[in-house]
Amino acid sequence: MTTLLYQSDPSLAALLNPSSVAIIGASDNPDKIGGRPVYYMKKHGYTGKIYPINPTRDIIQGEKSWGSVQDLPEVPELVIIAVAGQAAVDSVKACSELGVSAAIVITAGFSETGPQGKLLQDRMSSLASAQGMRIVGPNSQGLANFGNGAIACFSTMFLEIEPGDGPVSVISQSGGMSAMIYGLLRNRGIGVRHVHATGNEADITVGQLAMASLHDPDIKLILMYLESLQNAAELAAVAALAKQRGVALIAIKSGHTPSGAQAAASHTGALANQDSTINAFFEQHSILRAGDPHELVRYAEFVLRSPLPAGNQTVIVSNSGASCVLAADAAEDNGLRVLPLTAATQNKLSMHLSSFATTRNPVDITAALLSNNRLFGQVLSCIGNDPKADSFVIDIPVAGRGYDVATFAEDTENFVSDSKKTVVVVAWQPAVAQAFRAKNIPVFDDEAQAMSTLAAAHRFHASLTRNTADWSAIPGKPIAPGKAGSILSEADSLDVLASAGVAVVDYIRCTDAHQAVAYWQTCKRPVVIKACSEKIPHKSEHGLVALAIDSEAKVREVFDSQWATLEKLGIRDKRWVVAPMENGLFEFAAGVHMDPVFGPVIMAGTGGKYIEALQDVFVLIPPFSIDDVMDKLCTLQIAPLLQGVRGDPPADMQAFAELVVKLGKFALTHSASIRSIDINPVLIRAQGLGVIAVDALVEFA
């Protein structure tokens, strides 16, 4: 263990590399919560001093037991508090007044239980912070550092599966999840150095412990389990340093459904974040998101044992035709392309394969493996020279007696070493899987797991290699401050957007039908008439939007009708917006939401009156580039239509992407004064003809 681990925050040294540890509520029974840390530290070679504290015992697990923390011969650097309720608060008070550097509160019953528990936790935090003592927890399973034996944790999993030091750090807001992830990693033969559970995060956070892990040169991968994310800037700083140092970050963010969010709140006492915003934040900061612990560990094995594929084109090789079909289906289901092999490559393959084997991709080498144990290596050497191949999948649904699996694995290892290409194996038989894992090759139980992991790895590579948009100099005109929480009228909202460089519809403001008729006569085309009041943000719900009005009589009729509606709604200051009727190929939308954790969040996608029903939108967090927007547009359900079908021209999505970037820059510039912006619809014209915003709503913070 190196002292570099603590450069990020010296106060964390007491937690991760303490010179002495006291355990308040220590037990002589190693199966009790208060007994586990004593047992683990003695077993795993912790060289510091251990001070069990229990006034009812003289000896605990071979160590002298002390009556209180005040009775110790020295001030311990770290104290583990295994007593509950008010006793835990009293222990924090005693430790902080004594000058203890840090404490881990492993007992529950605090903010996760409700308001009374939150008050107890706040009292504990204030007592600690007043004296500069750091706290992990409460409701924490503890911290474990297998690099130095400082196992300040009570997890049962360390008894079930023997620890092994390695390049992985597991940091979780849940103790149970940290233990499960540790167990899954060890079952795959992956060594783990850090297993930390932060619990309620009254003080120390996942982000702070992740930053500490980044200062350990032996750590190559950090896995996180998050139920809430309260400090985006902290995690962004972790991600920036991880990218700089070549450390991969993979995370589960749970609570993406209403029920899950409610459960997360009751578990950690914190609210879950909007899921689409989490996705955007993770993607922007190159944090690979996993959906569950099993997927997390599959991703972890891949990242540790394989280079990331630069593209999405894969080649499949199997000794089963059925597996070839399943693998091809799984590839396309996950957005991968089964690469067509060139005629030259197929000719090379035919020199090694039997006449009834398949030389196309997927390559079915049949049962010939039984008679030629070098066949996998020969096939890989043929297809490996294709520069368009980004990854290779070896699918072995059956092997056993008569199959030289060791040679298969050795030849695959040699191919990976020589080609530097991405290779994964599908094998459900434990002996087959172990043979390949022993050669540091990722192995998956089935085709779906392999292909979903390859697809995720490709996305991860893209996020790591994308150029960060440079928004260091953001142009923008100052906007007049509005009353807190006030909503601008449509006309004022359009003016604000025009100042940001957004193309908005030409319009006039008017207060009576005579002005509207005069404008219609000048316009010489159908017009749109809309009541304009900041008190009515959603006009169409009240029949206050009239489209394609093409005569003086209709203009006056609309005004009479809308005047009556405004009267019923109690609107005294009656105003209208009249604009020419604009047309486009598609109706899109763009908007801004000021998130309390992430700041400006930009939404864009299919718009119009069905925007909520379709939910065909994407989310980005500034800064981002036009290319980033264009990539996201390709993910929409409507994307196939945007290029033009059945004689329709392609839509000017480049212009829409430029609008979204302008909106993002404007939102970032005015993040202190804007609460939200809605532009719907944005009419998308044919390629080269641009886009135009025809309705908008701006709300002040």
Secondary structure in CASP SS format (residue, H / E / C, confidence):
PFRMAT SS
TARGET T0000
AUTHOR 0000-0000-0000
METHOD secondary structure of the structure
MODEL  1
M C 1.00
T C 1.00
T H 1.00
L H 1.00
L H 1.00
Y H 1.00
Q C 1.00
S C 1.00
D C 1.00
P H 1.00
S H 1.00
L H 1.00
A H 1.00
A H 1.00
L H 1.00
L H 1.00
N C 1.00
P C 1.00
S C 1.00
S E 1.00
V E 1.00
A E 1.00
I E 1.00
I E 1.00
G C 1.00
A C 1.00
S C 1.00
D C 1.00
N C 1.00
P C 1.00
D C 1.00
K C 1.00
I C 1.00
G C 1.00
G C 1.00
R H 1.00
P H 1.00
V H 1.00
Y H 1.00
Y H 1.00
M H 1.00
K H 1.00
K H 1.00
H C 1.00
G C 1.00
Y C 1.00
T C 1.00
G C 1.00
K E 1.00
I E 1.00
Y E 1.00
P E 1.00
I E 1.00
N C 1.00
P C 1.00
T C 1.00
R C 1.00
D C 1.00
I E 1.00
I E 1.00
Q C 1.00
G C 1.00
E E 1.00
K E 1.00
S C 1.00
W E 1.00
G C 1.00
S C 1.00
V H 1.00
Q H 1.00
D H 1.00
L C 1.00
P C 1.00
E C 1.00
V C 1.00
P C 1.00
E C 1.00
L E 1.00
V E 1.00
I E 1.00
I E 1.00
A C 1.00
V C 1.00
A C 1.00
G H 1.00
Q H 1.00
A H 1.00
A H 1.00
V H 1.00
D H 1.00
S H 1.00
V H 1.00
K H 1.00
A H 1.00
C H 1.00
S H 1.00
E H 1.00
L H 1.00
G C 1.00
V C 1.00
S C 1.00
A E 1.00
A E 1.00
I E 1.00
V E 1.00
I C 1.00
T C 1.00
A C 1.00
G C 1.00
F C 1.00
S H 1.00
E H 1.00
T H 1.00
G C 1.00
P H 1.00
Q H 1.00
G H 1.00
K H 1.00
L H 1.00
L H 1.00
Q H 1.00
D H 1.00
R H 1.00
M H 1.00
S H 1.00
S H 1.00
L H 1.00
A H 1.00
S H 1.00
A H 1.00
Q C 1.00
G C 1.00
M C 1.00
R E 1.00
I E 1.00
V E 1.00
G C 1.00
P C 1.00
N C 1.00
S C 1.00
Q C 1.00
G E 1.00
L E 1.00
A E 1.00
N E 1.00
F C 1.00
G C 1.00
N C 1.00
G C 1.00
A E 1.00
I E 1.00
A E 1.00
C E 1.00
F C 1.00
S C 1.00
T C 1.00
M H 1.00
F H 1.00
L H 1.00
E H 1.00
I C 1.00
E C 1.00
P C 1.00
G C 1.00
D C 1.00
G C 1.00
P C 1.00
V E 1.00
S E 1.00
V E 1.00
I E 1.00
S E 1.00
Q C 1.00
S C 1.00
G H 1.00
G H 1.00
M H 1.00
S H 1.00
A H 1.00
M H 1.00
I H 1.00
Y H 1.00
G H 1.00
L H 1.00
L H 1.00
R H 1.00
N H 1.00
R C 1.00
G C 1.00
I C 1.00
G C 1.00
V E 1.00
R E 1.00
H E 1.00
V E 1.00
H E 1.00
A E 1.00
T C 1.00
G C 1.00
N C 1.00
E C 1.00
A C 1.00
D C 1.00
I C 1.00
T C 1.00
V H 1.00
G H 1.00
Q H 1.00
L H 1.00
A H 1.00
M H 1.00
A H 1.00
S H 1.00
L H 1.00
H C 1.00
D C 1.00
P C 1.00
D C 1.00
I C 1.00
K C 1.00
L E 1.00
I E 1.00
L E 1.00
M E 1.00
Y E 1.00
L E 1.00
E C 1.00
S C 1.00
L C 1.00
Q C 1.00
N C 1.00
A H 1.00
A H 1.00
E H 1.00
L H 1.00
A H 1.00
A H 1.00
V H 1.00
A H 1.00
A H 1.00
L H 1.00
A H 1.00
K H 1.00
Q H 1.00
R H 1.00
G C 1.00
V C 1.00
A E 1.00
L E 1.00
I E 1.00
A E 1.00
I E 1.00
K E 1.00
S C 1.00
G C 1.00
H C 1.00
T C 1.00
P H 1.00
S H 1.00
G H 1.00
A H 1.00
Q H 1.00
A H 1.00
A H 1.00
A H 1.00
S H 1.00
H H 1.00
T H 1.00
G C 1.00
A C 1.00
L C 1.00
A C 1.00
N C 1.00
Q C 1.00
D H 1.00
S H 1.00
T H 1.00
I H 1.00
N H 1.00
A H 1.00
F H 1.00
F H 1.00
E H 1.00
Q H 1.00
H C 1.00
S C 1.00
I C 1.00
L E 1.00
R E 1.00
A E 1.00
G C 1.00
D C 1.00
P H 1.00
H H 1.00
E H 1.00
L H 1.00
V H 1.00
R H 1.00
Y H 1.00
A H 1.00
E H 1.00
F H 1.00
V H 1.00
L H 1.00
R H 1.00
S C 1.00
P C 1.00
L C 1.00
P C 1.00
A C 1.00
G C 1.00
N C 1.00
Q E 1.00
T E 1.00
V E 1.00
I E 1.00
V E 1.00
S E 1.00
N C 1.00
S C 1.00
G H 1.00
A H 1.00
S H 1.00
C H 1.00
V H 1.00
L H 1.00
A H 1.00
A H 1.00
D H 1.00
A H 1.00
A H 1.00
E H 1.00
D H 1.00
N C 1.00
G C 1.00
L C 1.00
R E 1.00
V E 1.00
L C 1.00
P C 1.00
L C 1.00
T C 1.00
A H 1.00
A H 1.00
T H 1.00
Q H 1.00
N H 1.00
K H 1.00
L H 1.00
S H 1.00
M C 1.00
H C 1.00
L C 1.00
S C 1.00
S C 1.00
F C 1.00
A C 1.00
T E 1.00
T C 1.00
R C 1.00
N C 1.00
P C 1.00
V E 1.00
D E 1.00
I C 1.00
T H 1.00
A H 1.00
A H 1.00
L H 1.00
L H 1.00
S C 1.00
N C 1.00
N C 1.00
R C 1.00
L H 1.00
F H 1.00
G H 1.00
Q H 1.00
V H 1.00
L H 1.00
S H 1.00
C H 1.00
I H 1.00
G C 1.00
N C 1.00
D C 1.00
P C 1.00
K C 1.00
A C 1.00
D C 1.00
S E 1.00
F E 1.00
V E 1.00
I E 1.00
D E 1.00
I C 1.00
P C 1.00
V C 1.00
A C 1.00
G C 1.00
R C 1.00
G C 1.00
Y C 1.00
D C 1.00
V H 1.00
A H 1.00
T H 1.00
F H 1.00
A H 1.00
E H 1.00
D H 1.00
T H 1.00
E H 1.00
N H 1.00
F H 1.00
V H 1.00
S H 1.00
D H 1.00
S H 1.00
K C 1.00
K C 1.00
T E 1.00
V E 1.00
V E 1.00
V E 1.00
V E 1.00
A C 1.00
W C 1.00
Q C 1.00
P H 1.00
A H 1.00
V H 1.00
A H 1.00
Q H 1.00
A H 1.00
F H 1.00
R H 1.00
A C 1.00
K C 1.00
N C 1.00
I C 1.00
P C 1.00
V E 1.00
F E 1.00
D C 1.00
D C 1.00
E H 1.00
A H 1.00
Q H 1.00
A H 1.00
M H 1.00
S H 1.00
T H 1.00
L H 1.00
A H 1.00
A H 1.00
A H 1.00
H H 1.00
R H 1.00
F H 1.00
H H 1.00
A H 1.00
S H 1.00
L H 1.00
T H 1.00
R C 1.00
N C 1.00
T C 1.00
A C 1.00
D C 1.00
W C 1.00
S C 1.00
A C 1.00
I C 1.00
P C 1.00
G C 1.00
K C 1.00
P C 1.00
I C 1.00
A C 1.00
P C 1.00
G C 1.00
K C 1.00
A C 1.00
G C 1.00
S C 1.00
I E 1.00
L C 1.00
S C 1.00
E H 1.00
A H 1.00
D H 1.00
S H 1.00
L H 1.00
D H 1.00
V H 1.00
L H 1.00
A H 1.00
S H 1.00
A C 1.00
G C 1.00
V C 1.00
A C 1.00
V E 1.00
V C 1.00
D C 1.00
Y C 1.00
I E 1.00
R E 1.00
C E 1.00
T C 1.00
D C 1.00
A H 1.00
H H 1.00
Q H 1.00
A H 1.00
V H 1.00
A H 1.00
Y H 1.00
W H 1.00
Q H 1.00
T H 1.00
C H 1.00
K C 1.00
R C 1.00
P C 1.00
V E 1.00
V E 1.00
I E 1.00
K E 1.00
A E 1.00
C C 1.00
S C 1.00
E C 1.00
K C 1.00
I C 1.00
P C 1.00
H C 1.00
K C 1.00
S H 1.00
E H 1.00
H H 1.00
G C 1.00
L C 1.00
V E 1.00
A E 1.00
L E 1.00
A E 1.00
I E 1.00
D C 1.00
S C 1.00
E H 1.00
A H 1.00
K H 1.00
V H 1.00
R H 1.00
E H 1.00
V H 1.00
F H 1.00
D H 1.00
S H 1.00
Q H 1.00
W H 1.00
A H 1.00
T H 1.00
L H 1.00
E H 1.00
K H 1.00
L C 1.00
G C 1.00
I C 1.00
R C 1.00
D C 1.00
K C 1.00
R C 1.00
W E 1.00
V E 1.00
V E 1.00
A E 1.00
P E 1.00
M C 1.00
E C 1.00
N C 1.00
G C 1.00
L C 1.00
F E 1.00
E E 1.00
F E 1.00
A E 1.00
A E 1.00
G E 1.00
V E 1.00
H E 1.00
M E 1.00
D E 1.00
P C 1.00
V C 1.00
F C 1.00
G E 1.00
P E 1.00
V E 1.00
I E 1.00
M E 1.00
A E 1.00
G E 1.00
T E 1.00
G C 1.00
G C 1.00
K C 1.00
Y C 1.00
I H 1.00
E H 1.00
A H 1.00
L H 1.00
Q C 1.00
D C 1.00
V E 1.00
F E 1.00
V E 1.00
L E 1.00
I C 1.00
P C 1.00
P C 1.00
F C 1.00
S C 1.00
I H 1.00
D H 1.00
D H 1.00
V H 1.00
M H 1.00
D H 1.00
K H 1.00
L H 1.00
C C 1.00
T C 1.00
L C 1.00
Q C 1.00
I C 1.00
A H 1.00
P H 1.00
L H 1.00
L H 1.00
Q C 1.00
G C 1.00
V C 1.00
R C 1.00
G C 1.00
D C 1.00
P C 1.00
P C 1.00
A E 1.00
D C 1.00
M H 1.00
Q H 1.00
A H 1.00
F H 1.00
A H 1.00
E H 1.00
L H 1.00
V H 1.00
V H 1.00
K H 1.00
L H 1.00
G H 1.00
K H 1.00
F H 1.00
A H 1.00
L H 1.00
T H 1.00
H C 1.00
S C 1.00
A C 1.00
S C 1.00
I E 1.00
R E 1.00
S E 1.00
I E 1.00
D E 1.00
I E 1.00
N E 1.00
P E 1.00
V E 1.00
L E 1.00
I E 1.00
R C 1.00
A E 1.00
Q C 1.00
G C 1.00
L C 1.00
G C 1.00
V E 1.00
I E 1.00
A E 1.00
V C 1.00
D C 1.00
A E 1.00
L E 1.00
V E 1.00
E E 1.00
F E 1.00
A C 1.00
END
